[in-house]
Every structure is written in structure tokens, then in C-alpha cells.
Amino acid sequence: MNKKMFMEERRNQILNSINNSGRVDVLEIASEFNVSTATIRSDLNYLTNIGKINRTHGGAITKKLTSIVEEEIPVIEKENICIEEKIKIAKAALELIEDKQNIFLDTSSTVYQLAKLLHSKRELKMITNSVRIVQEISCGTDKELILIGGIFRKNSYATSGPSAMKMLDEFYVHTFFLGVSGIDLQNGVTVANIYEAEIKKKMVEKAQTVVVLADSSKFGKIGFINVAPLTNIDIIITNEISEDYKNVLSRLGVKLIIV
């Protein structure tokens, strides 16, 4: 058997293993085939490049574990999905907020649940592009709420566009609370709508701390537009997560809060 034939058979066997078990680890597969980890990484990169698998840090997962978010669900509908999990995540997020901080709240349904709890904090400066959040929060004398102007989008009850982006240039915040459509080890955090992505990308740049609020249904999904790689995320609050995600996020320095 020549070297090329052996390489092709090895890659086919690796692909079969990934499809059968869902994932492989570089060290384990290198030991199994008695080749170097560099060789296995080359094999996995090849299989990724031809669209057969998704690479992860330290291994690979089957394409079957990743699904594409094909459409944006109206925010009013999203509010009733996984509602118990969203409330628990919101309560954990509240613990990260100190009095007198500046925070940015995006338009996600989980962040909306957090907005409902902010009455317990004092002297906050809150910035948002969510009309729903503005409607929800009753600002007392110790709170300041800034609504980012721009083009109103009924689907998300939010503002976006050039005017919103220009206004965001003026602000810096302690914490950005970010909702997403998907979290994927290779593609990072993503959303379904390009206009929402612009706002979220800008606030990732402008915040000292970026906190993703995402229930377990968001993991292994990819939205239409990338927002940020996982290395730009400081904290993820969720209700459930696989060991693979725990291990990778830990290596990337992302703090996990499981509720």
C-alpha cells in the first residue's frame, strides 16, 4: 500500500469515526493510528476544508452537531421560548451588575428578562437599542436610560442603521449583555440578522466586559452573521453545556456560569 493510499484510508476512517461518535480528539486519534498529532491535525484540516466536519480546539465534531439558523424569529415570539431558562440566566446576570455602572442591553429576549430585574440596582446608566426594554424599564431618579436612535425594525422592536452606529461611537460601558442566535466552537457567536450584528459587533469593541446570555438551545448553532470569536467573550451564562464546550471555553479563558 502506498503512502497516498494509506493517507486516504486514514482520513476516511477518521471521518467515519467522527460521524459515528459525533467527535474525535487529536491525541486519541493520533494514538489509534500511531501517527503524529501534526499528521492528524493536517487530516482534520483537510476534512474541514472540503466541508465534511467542523474543527474544534483539540479535535473535530460532525457537521450533524451544527445547524444553521436560517431565519430571524420575531422578538415577541422568542420571549416565550425556553422562558424558565431565560429567567434563571437573567437572575445570574443580575449578580454581575454593580450599582453606578454603565451597561449596554441588546435586543435579545433573554436580555429583556434581565431588564425586568434592574429596578433593584441603583444609579445605573443603561444604554440600549431595544424599544421593548425602554417600555419595560421604569426609570427612577437614580437611573439614566439612553435609547440609541436609528431605523426602527418591527421584527426586533429595535433601532439600527448608520445613525445608531454613529451614536454608539460616543459610549463606553462596563458590561455589554449580549444575546445570540448561535454559539459554535469554530465560528464563535453569531446572529440571524445583519443589522443586529452591526450593533452587537460595535458594542463588543466598546465594552470592558462582554457577557453572553444564551440558553442551551443556542449551542451548536450558527447564525447568518458573525458577531465575535469566542476569544472576545468574557463570560457565558447558560443553563446547560456539554463537556466539549466546557473544555474548549476554559482553554480560551471564557468564564462559564451554569444556572
ROGUDREN-10609 format. One record per residue (C-alpha): residue in one letter; x, y, z. Coordinates in steps of 0.001 Angstrom, whole numbers, plus 524288, in hexadecimal, padded with zeros to 5 digits. Each point is the difference from the previous one (the first is absolute). Example, Ala and Ser with C-alpha at 12.3 -4.5 7.8 and 13.67 -1.06 7.14 Angstrom:
res	u	v	w
A	8300C	7EE6C	81E78 $
S	8055A	80D70	7FD6C $
! end
This chain:
res	u	v	w
M	80000	80000	80000 $
N	805D8	80D05	7FC1C $
K	80095	80BF1	808C5 $
K	7F529	80756	7F8E8 $
M	7F6C3	7F462	80114 $
F	802B0	7FEC6	80E87 $
M	7FD56	80E78	8020D $
E	7F2F9	7FF43	7F8C6 $
E	7FBB4	7F405	807A4 $
R	803F8	80636	80CDC $
R	7F82E	80C33	7FCE8 $
N	7F434	7F7DB	7FC2D $
Q	800EE	7F878	80CB4 $
I	80148	80C95	807BE $
L	7F3FE	80579	7F924 $
N	7F84B	7F3A9	802F3 $
S	8041F	800B7	80E31 $
I	7FBA3	80E34	80111 $
N	7F2EC	7FD37	7F994 $
N	7FDA1	7F443	808C3 $
S	80412	805CE	80D0F $
G	7FD77	80E5F	7FD3A $
R	80DD4	80473	80322 $
V	80E54	7FC13	800D3 $
D	80BB1	80472	807E1 $
V	80D17	80274	7F946 $
L	80813	7F8ED	80A43 $
E	7F737	7F417	80045 $
I	7FF26	7FEA2	7F144 $
A	80EAF	801E1	7FE74 $
S	80253	7F4F0	8098D $
E	7F61C	7F76A	7F919 $
F	806A1	80188	7F2B4 $
N	80DBF	8009E	805B0 $
V	8031B	80CD4	7F924 $
S	803CF	80D7E	804D4 $
T	7F62A	80A06	804C7 $
A	804B8	808D9	7F4FD $
T	7FBC8	7F5C0	7F628 $
I	7F289	7FED8	80637 $
R	7FE5F	80EB4	8004B $
S	80342	80035	7F18D $
D	7F5C7	7F57B	7FD9A $
L	7F5B4	80767	807BA $
N	8032A	80CB8	7F91D $
Y	7FE7F	7F929	7F2E9 $
L	7F2D0	7FA3D	803E0 $
T	7FBC0	80D5F	804C9 $
N	80431	806B5	7F36D $
I	7F7F1	7F6B9	7F7BE $
G	7F431	80253	808AF $
K	7FF0D	7F2AB	80682 $
I	8021D	803DF	80E51 $
N	80163	80BA1	80925 $
R	80D03	8022E	806D6 $
T	800A5	8029A	80E8D $
H	80B61	80313	808DF $
G	80642	7F2BA	8022A $
G	7F790	7F85C	7F69F $
A	7F435	80059	7F715 $
I	7F152	7FDF5	80023 $
T	7F678	7FB09	7F5F7 $
K	7F86A	80968	7F792 $
K	7F3D5	7F9AE	80593 $
L	80255	806C7	80D0D $
T	7FF70	80D6D	7F9CE $
S	7F3C2	805E7	7FA1D $
I	7FE36	80CB9	7F8B9 $
V	7F66D	80A15	80524 $
E	7F937	80342	7F34F $
E	7F67B	80AA1	80435 $
E	7FE10	80A76	80A30 $
I	7F4FB	7FD0E	80985 $
P	7F839	80C11	8042F $
V	803E2	80431	80DAE $
I	7F202	7FF13	804FB $
E	7FFC2	7F191	7FC66 $
K	80D7D	7FD53	805B3 $
E	7FBF6	8050E	80D4C $
N	7F7C6	7F3CD	80265 $
I	80A78	7F643	7FBCA $
C	807B7	7F99F	80B2F $
I	7FA5A	80A5B	80909 $
E	803A6	7F92B	80CCA $
E	80E1D	7FE90	7FBB1 $
K	80093	80E3A	7FBA4 $
I	7FB18	804C3	80D28 $
K	80A52	7F7FD	80731 $
I	80AA5	80529	7F6EE $
A	7FB36	80DEF	80207 $
K	8008C	7FE85	80ED1 $
A	80E15	7FB47	7FF1A $
A	8035D	80B74	7F71B $
L	7FA3D	8097C	809E2 $
E	80A45	7FBA4	809D0 $
L	80AA3	80527	7F6F5 $
I	7FAB3	80DE9	80044 $
E	8047B	80992	80A5B $
D	7F98C	80CC9	80399 $
K	8046E	80BE1	7F835 $
Q	804C9	7F823	7F466 $
N	7FDE9	802EF	7F195 $
I	7FA0D	7F485	7F8B0 $
F	7FB46	7FD31	7F23C $
L	7F40F	7F768	7FE35 $
D	7FDA4	7FA5F	7F28B $
T	7F327	7FBB7	7F9F1 $
S	7FFE8	7F18E	80365 $
S	7F4C5	7F9B1	8074D $
T	808FE	7FB39	80AD9 $
V	805B0	80D92	80212 $
Y	7F1F7	804D2	80096 $
Q	7FDFB	7F731	80BCB $
L	80BF7	8063B	80642 $
A	7FA5B	80D8E	7FD94 $
K	7F423	7FC54	80821 $
L	808C8	7FDEE	80BDC $
L	807E7	80C8B	7FF7D $
H	7F723	80776	8094E $
S	80818	7FA3E	80B15 $
K	80C64	80710	7FB9A $
R	80351	80E18	8030F $
E	80520	80B01	7F762 $
L	801D1	7F7FA	7F3CF $
K	80275	805F2	7F2BE $
M	7F942	7F703	7F653 $
I	801C1	800C9	7F159 $
T	7F7CF	7F802	7F6A1 $
N	7FAB8	7FF7F	7F23C $
S	7F439	7F830	80498 $
V	7F300	8070D	80044 $
R	7FA78	7F47D	807A3 $
I	809D1	80225	80ACA $
V	7FD18	80E88	80061 $
Q	7F18F	7FCCB	8015B $
E	802DA	7F64F	80ADF $
I	80920	807E3	8088F $
S	7F9F2	80A5B	80898 $
C	80B60	8092D	8027C $
G	8009C	8061E	80D7A $
T	807CD	80C04	8039C $
D	80C2E	7F7C9	8022A $
K	8000B	7F99F	7F277 $
E	8034E	8052B	7F2A6 $
L	7FB0A	7F919	7F3DE $
I	8052C	80348	7F282 $
L	7F914	7FAFD	7F3E0 $
I	808B3	7FF2F	7F41D $
G	7F970	806B1	7F47C $
G	7FF13	7FA8A	7F25A $
I	7F733	7F86F	7F6E0 $
F	7F53E	7F8BB	80753 $
R	7FEE7	7F179	7FCE5 $
K	7F2D6	7FA32	803CB $
N	80509	7F1FE	7FFEB $
S	80940	802E5	80B3E $
Y	7F986	80C44	80585 $
A	80D50	8063F	7FEF8 $
T	8077D	80ADF	7F960 $
S	80B86	7FE0E	7F6EC $
G	806AE	805E0	7F433 $
P	80A27	80AD3	7FDC6 $
S	7FA3D	8096D	80A0E $
A	80043	7F59C	80A8E $
M	80DF6	7FC3E	7FCC6 $
K	80468	80E28	80063 $
M	7F9AC	80218	80D3E $
L	8067D	7F3D3	8058D $
D	80D51	805CF	7FD09 $
E	7FDAF	80974	80B45 $
F	7FE6D	7F5CA	80AA1 $
Y	80842	7F6BE	8080D $
V	7F9E9	7F6A6	809C0 $
H	80439	7F716	80AF4 $
T	7F802	7F46E	7FB2B $
F	7F91E	7FC2F	7F374 $
F	7F546	7F5D9	801BB $
L	7FF13	7F8EA	7F316 $
G	7F5E9	7F6A2	7FA97 $
V	8034B	7F764	7F453 $
S	7F9CD	7F6A6	7F654 $
G	80B07	7F623	800BD $
I	80C86	7FC27	806F7 $
D	80966	7F757	7F88D $
L	80DCE	7FBF8	803A3 $
Q	8055A	80337	7F299 $
N	7F79E	80BB1	7FC2D $
G	7FE42	806B3	80D1F $
V	7F383	8077B	80317 $
T	7F6D1	80339	7F4D9 $
V	7F2A4	80607	7FD75 $
A	7F5C4	7FEC4	7F564 $
N	7FEDA	80E41	7FBE7 $
I	80A7C	808A7	7F9FA $
Y	7FAC1	80C9A	805FB $
E	8000A	7FA59	80DAE $
A	80DA8	7FAAE	7FDB2 $
E	8055B	80D9E	7FD2E $
I	7FB4D	8051B	80D29 $
K	804EB	7F42F	80767 $
K	80D5A	8005A	7F96E $
K	8019E	80E45	8038F $
M	7FC88	7FDB8	80E33 $
V	8095F	7F489	80111 $
E	80A8A	809F5	7FCAB $
K	7FAF0	80A65	8096F $
A	7FDBF	7F7CF	80C3A $
Q	809B2	7FC65	80A8E $
T	7F8F2	7F318	80240 $
V	7F7BA	7F872	7F636 $
V	7F5F9	7F6BA	805E5 $
V	7F84E	7F6AD	7F762 $
L	7F2B0	7FBBF	8050B $
A	7FC2A	7F38F	7F8DA $
D	7F7D2	7F42D	8036E $
S	804CC	7F291	7FBF5 $
S	7F849	80009	7F341 $
K	80990	80A04	7FA66 $
F	80BE8	7F717	800CE $
G	803F3	7F910	7F391 $
K	7F888	809B3	7F7A2 $
I	80536	80A12	7F667 $
G	7F8EA	80C83	7FC96 $
F	800E0	806FA	7F302 $
I	8099B	80A6E	8049F $
N	80BF3	7FEF2	808B4 $
V	80091	808ED	80BEC $
A	80C96	7FC16	806C8 $
P	80957	7F4A4	801F0 $
L	7FF51	7F92A	80D11 $
T	80CE8	80641	803C8 $
N	7F8E6	80D28	80097 $
I	7F5F1	7FAF1	809AC $
D	802C0	8014E	80E88 $
I	7F47E	7F8D1	8061D $
I	7F556	7F6D6	7FB44 $
I	7F41C	7FD8F	8088B $
T	7F801	7F41D	7FC2B $
N	7F7C8	7F537	805D1 $
E	80729	7F477	7FA2D $
I	80C43	7FD34	7F834 $
S	8074E	7F406	7FB13 $
E	80D4F	7FBF4	8052E $
D	805FB	80331	7F2BC $
Y	7FB7E	80E05	800E9 $
K	80440	800E5	80E36 $
N	80DB9	7FB6C	7FCC2 $
V	801CC	808BC	7F423 $
L	7FA59	80C27	80667 $
S	80883	7FDCD	80BE7 $
R	80C25	7FF75	7F771 $
L	7FBBB	80C92	7F944 $
G	7FE83	806F9	80D03 $
V	7F13E	80166	7FF32 $
K	7F976	7FF7B	80D4E $
L	7F3FC	7F748	8009C $
I	7F49F	80218	80927 $
I	7F68D	7F47A	7FFF4 $
V	7F288	80241	805D3 $
! end
